[in-house]
Structure formats: structure tokens, C-alpha cells
């Protein structure tokens, strides 16, 4: 859950190469904005690779762009938003749902 009025990181979007090296930050846009809060992006966030097409980079540390959600004060319940990330011609779409508590 996220606390109303406090910024919370919900995900790190990262690209990495064949040798598990960090790639440049993806270009991320909000395709469906949340109704009860705001979304912000912060590049240069470290994360651990959890999935990889070849499986060879799982567990590696890379840099990516943090996706942050902040619910407006007084909001509670569920909220959702969607983003699109483009890196090197490849496009990834993700939808996030958060639970807001006071």
C-alpha cells in the first residue's frame, strides 16, 4: 500500500545489454494518468534484474528510471495508471494498481 501524501516508488524500468550493462534511460510517458494522485519519473535508480530474456542477467545490478506515485492527501482506496517505455525502438507497456491508505 501507499500512504496518501507520500511519494512511493512502485517500479524501476531498466534496460540492459548482453553483458548485463545498463543501457541509456528509456523514454517513459504516462498513457493513462491516475485519478487520485500523480506519477513522476526519476532516472539513475539502481535495481536488481528479476527477469531477462536469456536469464543470464538475473541478479545483476543495473540503473533504470524509478516510477513514483504520490496519492493526494485525503485519498484512499484503489488507483491505477499506465505507462509506455521506449528504448531502442522497443516499446513496453505496463499498468500499475496501487492501494492508498491514510
Backbone as CSV, one residue per row, in Angstrom:
resi,resn,N_x,N_y,N_z,CA_x,CA_y,CA_z,C_x,C_y,C_z
1,UNK,0.828,-1.211,0.000,0.000,0.000,0.000,0.866,1.267,0.000
2,UNK,0.297,2.354,-0.499,0.970,3.654,-0.472,0.215,4.558,0.496
3,UNK,0.941,5.460,1.116,0.350,6.379,2.084,0.038,7.694,1.379
4,UNK,-1.191,8.171,1.533,-1.598,9.429,0.915,-0.641,10.541,1.321
5,UNK,-0.218,11.335,0.341,0.670,12.450,0.599,2.147,12.106,0.599
6,UNK,2.500,10.812,0.517,3.901,10.394,0.499,4.259,9.759,-0.831
7,UNK,5.383,10.156,-1.368,5.860,9.591,-2.638,6.327,8.154,-2.405
8,UNK,5.939,7.252,-3.307,6.322,5.840,-3.189,6.823,5.329,-4.536
9,UNK,7.972,4.662,-4.528,8.476,4.057,-5.759,7.715,2.762,-5.991
10,UNK,7.113,2.632,-7.174,6.330,1.434,-7.475,7.047,0.486,-8.431
11,UNK,8.083,0.997,-9.135,8.775,0.144,-10.099,10.026,0.866,-10.581
12,UNK,10.988,0.106,-11.108,12.134,0.685,-11.803,12.171,0.067,-13.189
13,UNK,12.087,0.911,-14.210,12.136,0.471,-15.601,13.588,0.585,-16.060
14,UNK,14.201,-0.548,-16.417,15.612,-0.544,-16.791,15.855,-1.401,-18.022
15,UNK,16.778,-0.943,-18.832,17.229,-1.714,-19.981,18.678,-2.113,-19.751
16,UNK,19.074,-3.285,-20.257,20.457,-3.732,-20.086,20.865,-4.534,-21.300
17,UNK,22.173,-4.528,-21.557,22.730,-5.196,-22.726,23.093,-6.639,-22.477
18,UNK,23.714,-7.255,-23.496,24.084,-8.674,-23.432,25.042,-8.998,-22.298
19,UNK,25.861,-8.018,-21.905,26.830,-8.233,-20.826,26.308,-7.668,-19.506
20,UNK,24.988,-7.505,-19.421,24.300,-7.034,-18.211,24.652,-5.591,-17.851
21,UNK,25.135,-4.828,-18.833,25.452,-3.429,-18.591,24.182,-2.584,-18.749
22,UNK,24.114,-1.504,-17.973,22.961,-0.604,-18.050,22.944,0.094,-19.403
23,UNK,21.770,0.211,-19.985,21.583,0.962,-21.221,21.058,2.348,-20.868
24,UNK,21.058,3.281,-21.822,20.517,4.612,-21.532,19.079,4.509,-21.020
25,UNK,18.675,5.519,-20.265,17.326,5.532,-19.683,16.267,5.470,-20.781
26,UNK,15.208,4.695,-20.574,14.124,4.639,-21.557,13.327,5.948,-21.546
27,UNK,12.654,6.211,-22.642,11.749,7.355,-22.725,10.385,6.877,-22.237
28,UNK,9.936,7.382,-21.083,8.699,6.895,-20.462,7.641,7.984,-20.496
29,UNK,6.432,7.600,-20.890,5.293,8.520,-20.874,4.116,7.856,-20.165
30,UNK,3.293,8.678,-19.538,2.075,8.187,-18.899,1.004,8.121,-19.980
31,UNK,0.441,6.931,-20.202,-0.602,6.777,-21.222,-2.005,6.817,-20.620
32,UNK,-2.109,6.519,-19.338,-3.374,6.660,-18.606,-3.024,7.209,-17.229
33,UNK,-3.333,8.483,-16.969,-2.977,9.070,-15.681,-3.848,8.535,-14.546
34,UNK,-3.310,8.562,-13.325,-4.107,8.147,-12.167,-5.163,9.199,-11.860
35,UNK,-6.226,8.808,-11.182,-7.295,9.737,-10.831,-7.091,10.365,-9.461
36,UNK,-6.328,9.701,-8.582,-6.220,10.169,-7.197,-4.827,10.664,-6.827
37,UNK,-3.914,10.748,-7.791,-2.551,11.141,-7.475,-1.768,11.531,-8.702
38,UNK,-0.463,11.538,-8.550,0.441,11.948,-9.620,1.553,10.927,-9.788
39,UNK,2.120,10.883,-11.002,3.213,9.982,-11.338,4.427,10.831,-11.715
40,UNK,5.606,10.409,-11.260,6.853,11.086,-11.609,7.911,10.041,-11.937
41,UNK,8.905,10.456,-12.707,9.990,9.561,-13.102,11.314,10.131,-12.608
42,UNK,12.187,9.255,-12.113,13.496,9.679,-11.624,14.558,8.725,-12.167
43,UNK,15.354,9.178,-13.154,16.401,8.316,-13.710,17.539,8.091,-12.715
44,UNK,18.368,7.101,-13.014,19.539,6.826,-12.192,19.267,6.007,-10.950
45,UNK,18.174,5.259,-10.930,17.815,4.422,-9.781,18.400,3.018,-9.971
46,UNK,19.066,2.515,-8.928,19.641,1.178,-9.000,18.574,0.130,-8.699
47,UNK,18.633,-0.977,-9.433,17.687,-2.063,-9.226,18.367,-3.389,-9.551
48,UNK,17.774,-4.470,-9.115,18.267,-5.813,-9.409,17.393,-6.417,-10.498
49,UNK,18.026,-7.007,-11.509,17.307,-7.634,-12.616,16.580,-8.873,-12.095
50,UNK,15.255,-8.910,-12.293,14.451,-10.069,-11.879,14.080,-10.963,-13.051
51,UNK,13.975,-10.369,-14.247,13.648,-11.149,-15.442,14.559,-10.723,-16.581
52,UNK,14.893,-11.673,-17.421,15.771,-11.425,-18.553,15.462,-12.481,-19.608
53,UNK,15.455,-12.075,-20.875,15.104,-12.997,-21.966,15.992,-14.239,-21.958
54,UNK,17.284,-14.060,-21.714,18.200,-15.203,-21.726,18.393,-15.796,-20.336
55,UNK,18.033,-15.030,-19.308,18.204,-15.500,-17.945,19.597,-15.267,-17.392
56,UNK,20.523,-14.805,-18.232,21.910,-14.644,-17.792,22.124,-13.423,-16.908
57,UNK,21.225,-12.439,-16.931,21.443,-11.213,-16.156,20.654,-11.175,-14.848
58,UNK,19.889,-12.215,-14.554,19.102,-12.225,-13.317,20.040,-12.090,-12.125
59,UNK,19.717,-11.152,-11.239,20.535,-10.891,-10.065,21.543,-9.775,-10.259
60,UNK,21.759,-9.351,-11.502,22.695,-8.251,-11.771,22.091,-6.923,-11.337
61,UNK,22.947,-5.975,-10.940,22.510,-4.631,-10.564,22.680,-3.726,-11.777
62,UNK,21.613,-2.986,-12.129,21.645,-2.046,-13.246,20.963,-0.750,-12.832
63,UNK,21.153,0.288,-13.641,20.485,1.559,-13.401,19.270,1.673,-14.306
64,UNK,18.210,2.268,-13.790,16.988,2.469,-14.567,16.289,3.732,-14.108
65,UNK,15.056,3.862,-14.510,14.244,5.022,-14.146,13.181,4.590,-13.150
66,UNK,13.197,5.200,-11.976,12.203,4.906,-10.959,10.863,5.521,-11.325
67,UNK,9.801,4.755,-11.133,8.438,5.237,-11.360,7.822,5.450,-9.981
68,UNK,7.467,6.701,-9.704,6.961,7.091,-8.387,5.509,7.531,-8.481
69,UNK,4.739,7.152,-7.482,3.332,7.539,-7.385,3.136,8.273,-6.064
70,UNK,2.409,9.396,-6.113,2.063,10.131,-4.899,0.557,10.365,-4.900
71,UNK,-0.136,9.770,-3.929,-1.584,9.995,-3.783,-1.800,11.352,-3.129
72,UNK,-2.810,12.065,-3.594,-3.137,13.351,-2.986,-3.638,13.134,-1.555
73,UNK,-3.320,14.074,-0.641,-3.795,13.953,0.736,-5.308,13.770,0.790
74,UNK,-5.752,12.881,1.685,-7.179,12.626,1.856,-7.731,11.529,0.964
75,UNK,-6.939,11.057,0.001,-7.396,9.993,-0.896,-7.183,8.630,-0.242
76,UNK,-8.071,7.693,-0.520,-7.929,6.311,-0.065,-8.457,5.393,-1.155
77,UNK,-8.233,4.108,-0.980,-8.762,3.126,-1.929,-7.781,2.819,-3.040
78,UNK,-8.312,2.350,-4.138,-7.501,1.897,-5.263,-7.349,2.992,-6.307
79,UNK,-6.187,3.035,-6.942,-5.940,3.923,-8.073,-5.061,3.156,-9.047
80,UNK,-5.079,3.546,-10.301,-4.247,2.874,-11.291,-3.784,3.872,-12.342
81,UNK,-2.695,3.490,-13.017,-2.169,4.296,-14.109,-1.400,3.376,-15.046
82,UNK,-1.157,3.865,-16.255,-0.433,3.073,-17.243,0.674,3.923,-17.848
83,UNK,1.784,3.244,-18.201,2.915,3.923,-18.816,3.338,3.168,-20.072
84,UNK,4.111,3.873,-20.882,4.722,3.260,-22.056,6.186,3.656,-22.039
85,UNK,7.080,2.687,-22.192,8.516,2.944,-22.195,9.092,2.536,-23.541
86,UNK,9.906,3.431,-24.125,10.537,3.155,-25.412,12.045,3.192,-25.232
87,UNK,12.706,2.142,-25.697,14.165,2.070,-25.630,14.664,1.349,-26.876
88,UNK,15.403,2.058,-27.688,15.982,1.461,-28.899,14.959,0.905,-29.860
89,UNK,13.805,1.539,-29.964,12.765,1.089,-30.884,11.833,0.042,-30.295
90,UNK,12.166,-0.489,-29.138,11.314,-1.467,-28.474,10.387,-0.737,-27.496
91,UNK,9.097,-1.066,-27.529,8.117,-0.408,-26.667,7.525,-1.420,-25.689
92,UNK,7.500,-1.027,-24.421,6.913,-1.842,-23.363,5.798,-1.047,-22.710
93,UNK,4.670,-1.697,-22.470,3.552,-1.048,-21.790,3.315,-1.764,-20.471
94,UNK,3.066,-0.971,-19.426,2.784,-1.545,-18.099,1.636,-0.783,-17.461
95,UNK,0.844,-1.503,-16.694,-0.244,-0.897,-15.928,0.031,-1.186,-14.452
96,UNK,-0.159,-0.187,-13.608,0.090,-0.317,-12.185,-1.189,-0.012,-11.418
97,UNK,-1.448,-0.776,-10.377,-2.571,-0.530,-9.473,-1.991,-0.396,-8.076
98,UNK,-2.422,0.649,-7.375,-1.938,0.893,-6.013,-3.124,0.960,-5.052
99,UNK,-2.859,0.604,-3.805,-3.841,0.742,-2.719,-3.394,1.904,-1.845
100,UNK,-4.259,2.878,-1.665,-3.921,4.073,-0.899,-4.508,3.955,0.498
101,UNK,-3.658,4.210,1.493,-4.091,4.236,2.890,-3.714,5.597,3.485
102,UNK,-4.383,5.952,4.576,-4.065,7.244,5.210,-2.922,7.105,6.189
